């Protein structure tokens, strides 16, 4: 792993080297997660949508809610009105 250095500005900003941004697919405006692990700053790129979907499905399967639709509150009423009006 190549070590690169960056300077922290008076505003606390750090510029990620261009090579690293390209490697991680980071574009201007991208949000990253920043965390501290045993005195080290770790910057995580945003997860891709496949990862997000897999995590959401795993959480729903663990809660035994995968594949279920909750029909309560305003959503159910709105859906019923669309059916009555012939909309889908």
C-alpha positions in Angstrom: 0.0 0.0 0.0 1.4 3.4 -1.0 1.4 6.0 1.8 0.2 9.5 0.8 -0.1 12.6 2.9 -2.5 15.4 2.9 -2.7 18.6 5.0 -5.6 19.6 7.2 -6.8 23.1 6.5 -7.8 25.7 9.1 -11.4 24.6 8.4 -10.6 21.0 9.2 -10.8 19.9 5.5 -8.6 17.3 3.9 -8.1 16.7 0.2 -8.1 13.0 -0.8 -5.4 12.4 -3.4 -6.7 12.1 -7.0 -5.4 8.5 -7.4 -7.3 7.4 -4.3 -10.5 9.1 -5.4 -10.3 7.4 -8.8 -9.6 4.0 -7.3 -12.6 4.3 -5.0 -14.9 5.9 -7.6 -15.4 9.1 -5.5 -16.8 12.0 -7.4 -17.3 15.7 -6.3 -20.3 15.8 -3.9 -20.0 12.1 -2.9 -20.6 11.5 0.8 -18.2 9.3 2.7 -18.3 7.8 6.2 -15.6 8.9 8.6 -15.0 6.9 11.8 -12.2 6.4 14.4 -10.9 3.0 15.0 -8.3 2.7 17.8 -6.8 6.1 17.2 -6.9 5.8 13.4 -9.2 7.8 11.1 -10.9 5.5 8.6 -12.8 6.9 5.5 -15.2 4.5 4.0 -16.6 5.1 0.5 -20.4 4.9 0.1 -21.7 1.4 -0.4 -23.0 0.5 -3.9 -26.7 -0.2 -4.2 -26.3 -3.9 -4.5 -24.7 -3.9 -1.0 -27.4 -1.6 0.4 -30.2 -3.9 -1.0 -28.5 -7.0 0.3 -28.1 -5.5 3.8 -31.8 -4.4 3.8 -33.0 -7.8 2.7 -30.8 -9.5 5.4 -32.3 -7.2 8.0 -35.9 -7.9 6.8 -35.3 -11.7 6.7 -33.9 -11.6 10.2 -37.0 -9.7 11.4 -39.2 -12.2 9.4 -40.7 -9.3 7.4 -39.2 -10.0 3.9 -41.9 -10.2 1.3 -44.6 -8.7 3.5 -46.6 -5.5 2.9 -47.9 -3.6 5.9 -51.4 -2.3 5.1 -52.2 0.2 7.7 -52.6 3.9 8.1 -52.8 6.4 5.2 -51.1 4.2 2.7 -53.8 1.5 2.8 -56.5 4.2 2.5 -54.8 5.8 -0.5 -54.4 2.4 -2.2 -58.1 1.5 -1.7 -59.1 4.9 -3.2 -57.0 4.3 -6.3 -58.6 0.8 -6.7 -62.1 2.4 -6.4 -61.2 5.1 -9.0 -59.8 2.4 -11.4 -56.2 3.6 -11.0 -53.2 1.4 -10.3 
